[in-house]
Structures are given as structure tokens and as C-alpha cells.
């Protein structure tokens, strides 16, 4: 299993974005952050996608 820095270098050299992409990881982090806030507030929170 290549380390993250090696995967980044390979993506730059090859011009191919690795999966999962940064965008995917950022969206996943939003969900995780909502889960933490929801737990702290003891309330269900809506995601941005639910509001559309």
C-alpha cells in the first residue's frame, strides 16, 4: 500500500487524479463533522444536499 505522499507524486507525474479524489474526501469530512456536531447538540442536522 503506497503512502499518501507517494500516491500524490504518482498522480502529479501521471496527470491522473487518484481515487478517492480530494473533493470526495472533503465531502466525506463534511458528513463526519455534521455527525460530531449532531452528537454534541443531541439533534439531527440536515446536510446541504437535503436542503436542495
PDBQT receptor file of N, H, CA, C and O in Angstrom, charges set to zero:
ATOM      1  N   UNK A   1       0.850  -1.172   0.000  1.00  0.00    +0.000 N 
ATOM      2  CA  UNK A   1       0.000   0.000   0.000  1.00  0.00    +0.000 C 
ATOM      3  C   UNK A   1       0.893   1.231   0.000  1.00  0.00    +0.000 C 
ATOM      4  O   UNK A   1       1.630   1.461   0.960  1.00  0.00    +0.000 OA
ATOM      5  N   UNK A   2       0.838   2.023  -1.060  1.00  0.00    +0.000 N 
ATOM      6  H   UNK A   2       0.240   1.837  -1.839  1.00  0.00    +0.000 HD
ATOM      7  CA  UNK A   2       1.685   3.215  -1.114  1.00  0.00    +0.000 C 
ATOM      8  C   UNK A   2       1.213   4.281  -0.112  1.00  0.00    +0.000 C 
ATOM      9  O   UNK A   2       0.020   4.420   0.158  1.00  0.00    +0.000 OA
ATOM     10  N   UNK A   3       2.168   5.011   0.418  1.00  0.00    +0.000 N 
ATOM     11  H   UNK A   3       3.137   4.898   0.199  1.00  0.00    +0.000 HD
ATOM     12  CA  UNK A   3       1.857   6.101   1.345  1.00  0.00    +0.000 C 
ATOM     13  C   UNK A   3       1.168   7.237   0.577  1.00  0.00    +0.000 C 
ATOM     14  O   UNK A   3       1.264   7.318  -0.647  1.00  0.00    +0.000 OA
ATOM     15  N   UNK A   4       0.485   8.095   1.303  1.00  0.00    +0.000 N 
ATOM     16  H   UNK A   4       0.407   8.029   2.298  1.00  0.00    +0.000 HD
ATOM     17  CA  UNK A   4      -0.243   9.199   0.666  1.00  0.00    +0.000 C 
ATOM     18  C   UNK A   4       0.666  10.079  -0.174  1.00  0.00    +0.000 C 
ATOM     19  O   UNK A   4       0.292  10.481  -1.276  1.00  0.00    +0.000 OA
ATOM     20  N   UNK A   5       1.862  10.386   0.334  1.00  0.00    +0.000 N 
ATOM     21  H   UNK A   5       2.166  10.059   1.229  1.00  0.00    +0.000 HD
ATOM     22  CA  UNK A   5       2.759  11.247  -0.437  1.00  0.00    +0.000 C 
ATOM     23  C   UNK A   5       3.169  10.576  -1.744  1.00  0.00    +0.000 C 
ATOM     24  O   UNK A   5       3.338  11.253  -2.758  1.00  0.00    +0.000 OA
ATOM     25  N   UNK A   6       3.328   9.268  -1.731  1.00  0.00    +0.000 N 
ATOM     26  H   UNK A   6       3.191   8.719  -0.907  1.00  0.00    +0.000 HD
ATOM     27  CA  UNK A   6       3.707   8.558  -2.952  1.00  0.00    +0.000 C 
ATOM     28  C   UNK A   6       2.554   8.562  -3.954  1.00  0.00    +0.000 C 
ATOM     29  O   UNK A   6       2.773   8.717  -5.155  1.00  0.00    +0.000 OA
ATOM     30  N   UNK A   7       1.341   8.394  -3.465  1.00  0.00    +0.000 N 
ATOM     31  H   UNK A   7       1.163   8.268  -2.489  1.00  0.00    +0.000 HD
ATOM     32  CA  UNK A   7       0.169   8.453  -4.346  1.00  0.00    +0.000 C 
ATOM     33  C   UNK A   7       0.035   9.841  -4.968  1.00  0.00    +0.000 C 
ATOM     34  O   UNK A   7      -0.312   9.969  -6.142  1.00  0.00    +0.000 OA
ATOM     35  N   UNK A   8       0.314  10.884  -4.173  1.00  0.00    +0.000 N 
ATOM     36  H   UNK A   8       0.597  10.780  -3.220  1.00  0.00    +0.000 HD
ATOM     37  CA  UNK A   8       0.257  12.256  -4.685  1.00  0.00    +0.000 C 
ATOM     38  C   UNK A   8       1.298  12.459  -5.784  1.00  0.00    +0.000 C 
ATOM     39  O   UNK A   8       0.989  13.005  -6.843  1.00  0.00    +0.000 OA
ATOM     40  N   UNK A   9       2.517  12.022  -5.534  1.00  0.00    +0.000 N 
ATOM     41  H   UNK A   9       2.767  11.578  -4.674  1.00  0.00    +0.000 HD
ATOM     42  CA  UNK A   9       3.595  12.156  -6.519  1.00  0.00    +0.000 C 
ATOM     43  C   UNK A   9       3.236  11.412  -7.800  1.00  0.00    +0.000 C 
ATOM     44  O   UNK A   9       3.427  11.938  -8.896  1.00  0.00    +0.000 OA
ATOM     45  N   UNK A  10       2.725  10.206  -7.672  1.00  0.00    +0.000 N 
ATOM     46  H   UNK A  10       2.570   9.779  -6.782  1.00  0.00    +0.000 HD
ATOM     47  CA  UNK A  10       2.325   9.420  -8.846  1.00  0.00    +0.000 C 
ATOM     48  C   UNK A  10       1.231  10.134  -9.644  1.00  0.00    +0.000 C 
ATOM     49  O   UNK A  10       1.259  10.138 -10.875  1.00  0.00    +0.000 OA
ATOM     50  N   UNK A  11       0.265  10.740  -8.937  1.00  0.00    +0.000 N 
ATOM     51  H   UNK A  11       0.242  10.736  -7.938  1.00  0.00    +0.000 HD
ATOM     52  CA  UNK A  11      -0.820  11.450  -9.619  1.00  0.00    +0.000 C 
ATOM     53  C   UNK A  11      -0.285  12.653 -10.382  1.00  0.00    +0.000 C 
ATOM     54  O   UNK A  11      -0.721  12.922 -11.501  1.00  0.00    +0.000 OA
ATOM     55  N   UNK A  12       0.663  13.383  -9.781  1.00  0.00    +0.000 N 
ATOM     56  H   UNK A  12       1.017  13.164  -8.872  1.00  0.00    +0.000 HD
ATOM     57  CA  UNK A  12       1.253  14.542 -10.458  1.00  0.00    +0.000 C 
ATOM     58  C   UNK A  12       2.048  14.097 -11.684  1.00  0.00    +0.000 C 
ATOM     59  O   UNK A  12       1.939  14.693 -12.755  1.00  0.00    +0.000 OA
ATOM     60  N   UNK A  13       2.837  13.058 -11.517  1.00  0.00    +0.000 N 
ATOM     61  H   UNK A  13       2.925  12.573 -10.646  1.00  0.00    +0.000 HD
ATOM     62  CA  UNK A  13       3.660  12.568 -12.636  1.00  0.00    +0.000 C 
ATOM     63  C   UNK A  13       2.809  12.048 -13.779  1.00  0.00    +0.000 C 
ATOM     64  O   UNK A  13       3.108  12.307 -14.945  1.00  0.00    +0.000 OA
ATOM     65  N   UNK A  14       1.754  11.320 -13.459  1.00  0.00    +0.000 N 
ATOM     66  H   UNK A  14       1.511  11.109 -12.512  1.00  0.00    +0.000 HD
ATOM     67  CA  UNK A  14       0.930  10.683 -14.481  1.00  0.00    +0.000 C 
ATOM     68  C   UNK A  14      -0.201  11.573 -14.986  1.00  0.00    +0.000 C 
ATOM     69  O   UNK A  14      -0.811  11.282 -16.014  1.00  0.00    +0.000 OA
ATOM     70  N   UNK A  15      -0.479  12.645 -14.271  1.00  0.00    +0.000 N 
ATOM     71  H   UNK A  15       0.017  12.882 -13.435  1.00  0.00    +0.000 HD
ATOM     72  CA  UNK A  15      -1.574  13.525 -14.656  1.00  0.00    +0.000 C 
ATOM     73  C   UNK A  15      -2.945  12.912 -14.439  1.00  0.00    +0.000 C 
ATOM     74  O   UNK A  15      -3.926  13.349 -15.042  1.00  0.00    +0.000 OA
ATOM     75  N   UNK A  16      -3.018  11.905 -13.584  1.00  0.00    +0.000 N 
ATOM     76  H   UNK A  16      -2.221  11.550 -13.094  1.00  0.00    +0.000 HD
ATOM     77  CA  UNK A  16      -4.286  11.221 -13.312  1.00  0.00    +0.000 C 
ATOM     78  C   UNK A  16      -4.588  11.342 -11.825  1.00  0.00    +0.000 C 
ATOM     79  O   UNK A  16      -3.782  10.967 -10.974  1.00  0.00    +0.000 OA
ATOM     80  N   UNK A  17      -5.768  11.875 -11.536  1.00  0.00    +0.000 N 
ATOM     81  H   UNK A  17      -6.423  12.180 -12.228  1.00  0.00    +0.000 HD
ATOM     82  CA  UNK A  17      -6.157  12.038 -10.148  1.00  0.00    +0.000 C 
ATOM     83  C   UNK A  17      -6.504  10.690  -9.547  1.00  0.00    +0.000 C 
ATOM     84  O   UNK A  17      -7.250   9.907 -10.134  1.00  0.00    +0.000 OA
ATOM     85  N   UNK A  18      -5.962  10.431  -8.387  1.00  0.00    +0.000 N 
ATOM     86  H   UNK A  18      -5.355  11.067  -7.910  1.00  0.00    +0.000 HD
ATOM     87  CA  UNK A  18      -6.201   9.166  -7.700  1.00  0.00    +0.000 C 
ATOM     88  C   UNK A  18      -7.599   9.170  -7.081  1.00  0.00    +0.000 C 
ATOM     89  O   UNK A  18      -8.178  10.230  -6.840  1.00  0.00    +0.000 OA
ATOM     90  N   UNK A  19      -8.120   8.002  -6.834  1.00  0.00    +0.000 N 
ATOM     91  H   UNK A  19      -7.650   7.142  -7.030  1.00  0.00    +0.000 HD
ATOM     92  CA  UNK A  19      -9.398   7.858  -6.147  1.00  0.00    +0.000 C 
ATOM     93  C   UNK A  19      -9.136   7.320  -4.757  1.00  0.00    +0.000 C 
ATOM     94  O   UNK A  19      -8.281   6.444  -4.624  1.00  0.00    +0.000 OA
ATOM     95  N   UNK A  20      -9.793   7.766  -3.733  1.00  0.00    +0.000 N 
ATOM     96  H   UNK A  20     -10.488   8.477  -3.841  1.00  0.00    +0.000 HD
ATOM     97  CA  UNK A  20     -10.804   8.806  -3.805  1.00  0.00    +0.000 C 
ATOM     98  C   UNK A  20     -10.160  10.171  -4.033  1.00  0.00    +0.000 C 
ATOM     99  O   UNK A  20      -9.037  10.424  -3.599  1.00  0.00    +0.000 OA
ATOM    100  N   UNK A  21     -10.876  11.025  -4.707  1.00  0.00    +0.000 N 
ATOM    101  H   UNK A  21     -11.789  10.820  -5.060  1.00  0.00    +0.000 HD
ATOM    102  CA  UNK A  21     -10.376  12.357  -5.017  1.00  0.00    +0.000 C 
ATOM    103  C   UNK A  21     -10.424  13.247  -3.767  1.00  0.00    +0.000 C 
ATOM    104  O   UNK A  21     -11.061  12.910  -2.770  1.00  0.00    +0.000 OA
ATOM    105  N   UNK A  22      -9.743  14.374  -3.849  1.00  0.00    +0.000 N 
ATOM    106  H   UNK A  22      -9.225  14.648  -4.660  1.00  0.00    +0.000 HD
ATOM    107  CA  UNK A  22      -9.786  15.326  -2.750  1.00  0.00    +0.000 C 
ATOM    108  C   UNK A  22     -11.217  15.803  -2.521  1.00  0.00    +0.000 C 
ATOM    109  O   UNK A  22     -11.655  15.941  -1.379  1.00  0.00    +0.000 OA
ATOM    110  N   UNK A  23     -11.947  16.054  -3.614  1.00  0.00    +0.000 N 
ATOM    111  H   UNK A  23     -11.592  15.942  -4.542  1.00  0.00    +0.000 HD
ATOM    112  CA  UNK A  23     -13.339  16.506  -3.490  1.00  0.00    +0.000 C 
ATOM    113  C   UNK A  23     -14.176  15.475  -2.732  1.00  0.00    +0.000 C 
ATOM    114  O   UNK A  23     -14.970  15.835  -1.862  1.00  0.00    +0.000 OA
ATOM    115  N   UNK A  24     -13.999  14.210  -3.057  1.00  0.00    +0.000 N 
ATOM    116  H   UNK A  24     -13.354  13.918  -3.763  1.00  0.00    +0.000 HD
ATOM    117  CA  UNK A  24     -14.742  13.151  -2.366  1.00  0.00    +0.000 C 
ATOM    118  C   UNK A  24     -14.383  13.142  -0.881  1.00  0.00    +0.000 C 
ATOM    119  O   UNK A  24     -15.260  13.029  -0.024  1.00  0.00    +0.000 OA
ATOM    120  N   UNK A  25     -13.109  13.261  -0.588  1.00  0.00    +0.000 N 
ATOM    121  H   UNK A  25     -12.396  13.353  -1.284  1.00  0.00    +0.000 HD
ATOM    122  CA  UNK A  25     -12.666  13.261   0.804  1.00  0.00    +0.000 C 
ATOM    123  C   UNK A  25     -13.214  14.469   1.561  1.00  0.00    +0.000 C 
ATOM    124  O   UNK A  25     -13.591  14.347   2.727  1.00  0.00    +0.000 OA
ATOM    125  N   UNK A  26     -13.263  15.639   0.908  1.00  0.00    +0.000 N 
ATOM    126  H   UNK A  26     -12.957  15.738  -0.039  1.00  0.00    +0.000 HD
ATOM    127  CA  UNK A  26     -13.798  16.837   1.548  1.00  0.00    +0.000 C 
ATOM    128  C   UNK A  26     -15.279  16.670   1.853  1.00  0.00    +0.000 C 
ATOM    129  O   UNK A  26     -15.737  17.076   2.921  1.00  0.00    +0.000 OA
ATOM    130  N   UNK A  27     -16.035  16.078   0.930  1.00  0.00    +0.000 N 
ATOM    131  H   UNK A  27     -15.662  15.748   0.063  1.00  0.00    +0.000 HD
ATOM    132  CA  UNK A  27     -17.463  15.838   1.162  1.00  0.00    +0.000 C 
ATOM    133  C   UNK A  27     -17.667  14.844   2.306  1.00  0.00    +0.000 C 
ATOM    134  O   UNK A  27     -18.574  15.010   3.122  1.00  0.00    +0.000 OA
ATOM    135  N   UNK A  28     -16.839  13.832   2.361  1.00  0.00    +0.000 N 
ATOM    136  H   UNK A  28     -16.103  13.697   1.698  1.00  0.00    +0.000 HD
ATOM    137  CA  UNK A  28     -16.917  12.863   3.455  1.00  0.00    +0.000 C 
ATOM    138  C   UNK A  28     -16.614  13.538   4.786  1.00  0.00    +0.000 C 
ATOM    139  O   UNK A  28     -17.262  13.244   5.790  1.00  0.00    +0.000 OA
ATOM    140  N   UNK A  29     -15.635  14.441   4.803  1.00  0.00    +0.000 N 
ATOM    141  H   UNK A  29     -15.108  14.680   3.987  1.00  0.00    +0.000 HD
ATOM    142  CA  UNK A  29     -15.294  15.149   6.040  1.00  0.00    +0.000 C 
ATOM    143  C   UNK A  29     -16.461  16.000   6.516  1.00  0.00    +0.000 C 
ATOM    144  O   UNK A  29     -16.684  16.122   7.720  1.00  0.00    +0.000 OA
ATOM    145  N   UNK A  30     -17.209  16.590   5.588  1.00  0.00    +0.000 N 
ATOM    146  H   UNK A  30     -17.028  16.490   4.610  1.00  0.00    +0.000 HD
ATOM    147  CA  UNK A  30     -18.393  17.376   5.968  1.00  0.00    +0.000 C 
ATOM    148  C   UNK A  30     -19.395  16.503   6.718  1.00  0.00    +0.000 C 
ATOM    149  O   UNK A  30     -19.962  16.926   7.726  1.00  0.00    +0.000 OA
ATOM    150  N   UNK A  31     -19.607  15.298   6.230  1.00  0.00    +0.000 N 
ATOM    151  H   UNK A  31     -19.147  14.954   5.411  1.00  0.00    +0.000 HD
ATOM    152  CA  UNK A  31     -20.546  14.373   6.879  1.00  0.00    +0.000 C 
ATOM    153  C   UNK A  31     -20.051  14.006   8.271  1.00  0.00    +0.000 C 
ATOM    154  O   UNK A  31     -20.829  13.966   9.224  1.00  0.00    +0.000 OA
ATOM    155  N   UNK A  32     -18.762  13.741   8.383  1.00  0.00    +0.000 N 
ATOM    156  H   UNK A  32     -18.130  13.774   7.609  1.00  0.00    +0.000 HD
ATOM    157  CA  UNK A  32     -18.192  13.403   9.693  1.00  0.00    +0.000 C 
ATOM    158  C   UNK A  32     -18.312  14.576  10.662  1.00  0.00    +0.000 C 
ATOM    159  O   UNK A  32     -18.634  14.383  11.834  1.00  0.00    +0.000 OA
ATOM    160  N   UNK A  33     -18.055  15.793  10.176  1.00  0.00    +0.000 N 
ATOM    161  H   UNK A  33     -17.793  15.950   9.223  1.00  0.00    +0.000 HD
ATOM    162  CA  UNK A  33     -18.189  16.980  11.027  1.00  0.00    +0.000 C 
ATOM    163  C   UNK A  33     -19.626  17.162  11.495  1.00  0.00    +0.000 C 
ATOM    164  O   UNK A  33     -19.863  17.493  12.657  1.00  0.00    +0.000 OA
ATOM    165  N   UNK A  34     -20.594  16.945  10.591  1.00  0.00    +0.000 N 
ATOM    166  H   UNK A  34     -20.401  16.676   9.647  1.00  0.00    +0.000 HD
ATOM    167  CA  UNK A  34     -22.003  17.033  10.976  1.00  0.00    +0.000 C 
ATOM    168  C   UNK A  34     -22.356  16.007  12.048  1.00  0.00    +0.000 C 
ATOM    169  O   UNK A  34     -23.139  16.291  12.954  1.00  0.00    +0.000 OA
ATOM    170  N   UNK A  35     -21.780  14.824  11.941  1.00  0.00    +0.000 N 
ATOM    171  H   UNK A  35     -21.144  14.593  11.205  1.00  0.00    +0.000 HD
ATOM    172  CA  UNK A  35     -22.048  13.777  12.933  1.00  0.00    +0.000 C 
ATOM    173  C   UNK A  35     -21.547  14.204  14.310  1.00  0.00    +0.000 C 
ATOM    174  O   UNK A  35     -22.220  13.970  15.314  1.00  0.00    +0.000 OA
ATOM    175  N   UNK A  36     -20.376  14.825  14.362  1.00  0.00    +0.000 N 
ATOM    176  H   UNK A  36     -19.830  15.015  13.546  1.00  0.00    +0.000 HD
ATOM    177  CA  UNK A  36     -19.824  15.286  15.638  1.00  0.00    +0.000 C 
ATOM    178  C   UNK A  36     -20.700  16.383  16.232  1.00  0.00    +0.000 C 
ATOM    179  O   UNK A  36     -21.034  16.338  17.416  1.00  0.00    +0.000 OA
ATOM    180  N   UNK A  37     -21.071  17.362  15.420  1.00  0.00    +0.000 N 
ATOM    181  H   UNK A  37     -20.799  17.398  14.458  1.00  0.00    +0.000 HD
ATOM    182  CA  UNK A  37     -21.916  18.463  15.899  1.00  0.00    +0.000 C 
ATOM    183  C   UNK A  37     -23.283  17.930  16.327  1.00  0.00    +0.000 C 
ATOM    184  O   UNK A  37     -23.818  18.346  17.354  1.00  0.00    +0.000 OA
ATOM    185  N   UNK A  38     -23.837  17.027  15.555  1.00  0.00    +0.000 N 
ATOM    186  H   UNK A  38     -23.402  16.689  14.720  1.00  0.00    +0.000 HD
ATOM    187  CA  UNK A  38     -25.128  16.442  15.880  1.00  0.00    +0.000 C 
ATOM    188  C   UNK A  38     -25.075  15.740  17.233  1.00  0.00    +0.000 C 
ATOM    189  O   UNK A  38     -25.993  15.866  18.044  1.00  0.00    +0.000 OA
ATOM    190  N   UNK A  39     -24.005  15.010  17.466  1.00  0.00    +0.000 N 
ATOM    191  H   UNK A  39     -23.260  14.908  16.807  1.00  0.00    +0.000 HD
ATOM    192  CA  UNK A  39     -23.849  14.316  18.744  1.00  0.00    +0.000 C 
ATOM    193  C   UNK A  39     -23.711  15.319  19.893  1.00  0.00    +0.000 C 
ATOM    194  O   UNK A  39     -24.302  15.137  20.957  1.00  0.00    +0.000 OA
ATOM    195  N   UNK A  40     -22.933  16.372  19.673  1.00  0.00    +0.000 N 
ATOM    196  H   UNK A  40     -22.452  16.520  18.809  1.00  0.00    +0.000 HD
ATOM    197  CA  UNK A  40     -22.738  17.376  20.718  1.00  0.00    +0.000 C 
ATOM    198  C   UNK A  40     -24.045  18.083  21.060  1.00  0.00    +0.000 C 
ATOM    199  O   UNK A  40     -24.318  18.355  22.229  1.00  0.00    +0.000 OA
ATOM    200  N   UNK A  41     -24.854  18.380  20.040  1.00  0.00    +0.000 N 
ATOM    201  H   UNK A  41     -24.633  18.159  19.090  1.00  0.00    +0.000 HD
ATOM    202  CA  UNK A  41     -26.111  19.094  20.255  1.00  0.00    +0.000 C 
ATOM    203  C   UNK A  41     -27.276  18.150  20.551  1.00  0.00    +0.000 C 
ATOM    204  O   UNK A  41     -28.364  18.585  20.928  1.00  0.00    +0.000 OA
ATOM    205  N   UNK A  42     -27.026  16.850  20.374  1.00  0.00    +0.000 N 
ATOM    206  H   UNK A  42     -26.142  16.497  20.068  1.00  0.00    +0.000 HD
ATOM    207  CA  UNK A  42     -28.077  15.843  20.546  1.00  0.00    +0.000 C 
ATOM    208  C   UNK A  42     -29.273  16.151  19.666  1.00  0.00    +0.000 C 
ATOM    209  O   UNK A  42     -30.423  16.056  20.094  1.00  0.00    +0.000 OA
ATOM    210  N   UNK A  43     -28.975  16.527  18.413  1.00  0.00    +0.000 N 
ATOM    211  H   UNK A  43     -28.040  16.604  18.066  1.00  0.00    +0.000 HD
ATOM    212  CA  UNK A  43     -30.028  16.883  17.467  1.00  0.00    +0.000 C 
ATOM    213  C   UNK A  43     -29.659  16.384  16.084  1.00  0.00    +0.000 C 
ATOM    214  O   UNK A  43     -28.483  16.246  15.746  1.00  0.00    +0.000 OA
ATOM    215  N   UNK A  44     -30.689  16.116  15.290  1.00  0.00    +0.000 N 
ATOM    216  H   UNK A  44     -31.643  16.228  15.565  1.00  0.00    +0.000 HD
ATOM    217  CA  UNK A  44     -30.463  15.709  13.908  1.00  0.00    +0.000 C 
ATOM    218  C   UNK A  44     -30.245  16.950  13.059  1.00  0.00    +0.000 C 
ATOM    219  O   UNK A  44     -31.022  17.902  13.137  1.00  0.00    +0.000 OA
ATOM    220  N   UNK A  45     -29.189  16.945  12.246  1.00  0.00    +0.000 N 
ATOM    221  H   UNK A  45     -28.558  16.172  12.183  1.00  0.00    +0.000 HD
ATOM    222  CA  UNK A  45     -28.866  18.073  11.385  1.00  0.00    +0.000 C 
ATOM    223  C   UNK A  45     -29.043  17.682   9.933  1.00  0.00    +0.000 C 
ATOM    224  O   UNK A  45     -28.860  16.518   9.575  1.00  0.00    +0.000 OA
ATOM    225  N   UNK A  46     -29.397  18.639   9.094  1.00  0.00    +0.000 N 
ATOM    226  H   UNK A  46     -29.545  19.584   9.385  1.00  0.00    +0.000 HD
ATOM    227  CA  UNK A  46     -29.549  18.404   7.667  1.00  0.00    +0.000 C 
ATOM    228  C   UNK A  46     -28.227  18.642   6.953  1.00  0.00    +0.000 C 
ATOM    229  O   UNK A  46     -27.453  19.523   7.328  1.00  0.00    +0.000 OA
ATOM    230  N   UNK A  47     -27.979  17.849   5.926  1.00  0.00    +0.000 N 
ATOM    231  H   UNK A  47     -28.608  17.134   5.621  1.00  0.00    +0.000 HD
ATOM    232  CA  UNK A  47     -26.825  18.085   5.069  1.00  0.00    +0.000 C 
ATOM    233  C   UNK A  47     -27.224  19.104   4.028  1.00  0.00    +0.000 C 
ATOM    234  O   UNK A  47     -28.412  19.372   3.849  1.00  0.00    +0.000 OA
ATOM    235  N   UNK A  48     -26.260  19.674   3.341  1.00  0.00    +0.000 N 
ATOM    236  H   UNK A  48     -25.295  19.456   3.487  1.00  0.00    +0.000 HD
ATOM    237  CA  UNK A  48     -26.533  20.651   2.286  1.00  0.00    +0.000 C 
ATOM    238  C   UNK A  48     -27.405  20.032   1.202  1.00  0.00    +0.000 C 
ATOM    239  O   UNK A  48     -28.291  20.696   0.663  1.00  0.00    +0.000 OA
ATOM    240  N   UNK A  49     -27.162  18.775   0.882  1.00  0.00    +0.000 N 
ATOM    241  H   UNK A  49     -26.442  18.236   1.320  1.00  0.00    +0.000 HD
ATOM    242  CA  UNK A  49     -27.931  18.090  -0.165  1.00  0.00    +0.000 C 
ATOM    243  C   UNK A  49     -29.403  17.958   0.239  1.00  0.00    +0.000 C 
ATOM    244  O   UNK A  49     -30.282  17.990  -0.622  1.00  0.00    +0.000 OA
ATOM    245  N   UNK A  50     -29.677  17.811   1.532  1.00  0.00    +0.000 N 
ATOM    246  H   UNK A  50     -28.963  17.785   2.231  1.00  0.00    +0.000 HD
ATOM    247  CA  UNK A  50     -31.066  17.688   1.996  1.00  0.00    +0.000 C 
ATOM    248  C   UNK A  50     -31.825  18.996   1.836  1.00  0.00    +0.000 C 
ATOM    249  O   UNK A  50     -33.052  18.989   1.734  1.00  0.00    +0.000 OA
ATOM    250  N   UNK A  51     -31.119  20.114   1.812  1.00  0.00    +0.000 N 
ATOM    251  H   UNK A  51     -30.122  20.120   1.895  1.00  0.00    +0.000 HD
ATOM    252  CA  UNK A  51     -31.759  21.423   1.750  1.00  0.00    +0.000 C 
ATOM    253  C   UNK A  51     -32.137  21.804   0.328  1.00  0.00    +0.000 C 
ATOM    254  O   UNK A  51     -32.886  22.762   0.134  1.00  0.00    +0.000 OA
ATOM    255  N   UNK A  52     -31.644  21.088  -0.667  1.00  0.00    +0.000 N 
ATOM    256  H   UNK A  52     -31.035  20.310  -0.510  1.00  0.00    +0.000 HD
ATOM    257  CA  UNK A  52     -31.909  21.440  -2.070  1.00  0.00    +0.000 C 
ATOM    258  C   UNK A  52     -33.190  20.817  -2.551  1.00  0.00    +0.000 C 
ATOM    259  O   UNK A  52     -33.572  21.004  -3.706  1.00  0.00    +0.000 OA
TER     260      UNK A  52
